[in-house]
Amino acid sequence: MKNIRAAMLCIVFALSALVSTSQESRIPLNEPDNNKPRLFSGLPDKIPVTINNIDNILSAPVGRNNQFRLSEDNTLQFAGEVISTASKYNNSIQTVVIRSDVFEGARLTITKVTHPDGRIRYSGRIISFTHGDLYELENQDGQLVLVKKNYYELVNE
């Protein structure tokens, strides 16, 4: 009787192991929404930016609401309020965030990094999470340029 009970218990465990499903971890992926409206459709694909204008933006205090010039030819003026500034490590890293008054939901973020050997690197972007395009600050042949990109080139949801 004990052997039959043990055999039945083994059979039950074997059948439950065969029937049960393993833990499947399916990664929830959202498909890109290529129908998001374009915020910068009326602007060029590349906008040259001057370092003097970026340094003026980086020195703006929090709460300042103004028009910030990014290019010398006034291709892009970014009107908005400075909502955040940060300076770390004896001003070797400076960051400013500006909320746009003109471009709905867009934020301009600019960061200046000064390396110990004196090199300076700028990075930044103008992005709105509800729109399908953005601008990213790139160094192209020694010139800072805002380059228009597709939202899903930068962000994976």
Buried (B, 14 or more C-beta within 10 A) or exposed (E): EEEEEEEEEEEEEEEEEEEEEEEEEEEEEEEBEEEBEEBBEEBEEBBBBBEEBBBBBBEBEEEBEBEBBBBEEEBBEBEBBBEEBEEEEEEEEBBBBBBBBEBEEBBBBBBBBBEEEEEEEBBBBBBBEEBBBBBBBBEEEEEBBBBBBBBBEEEEE
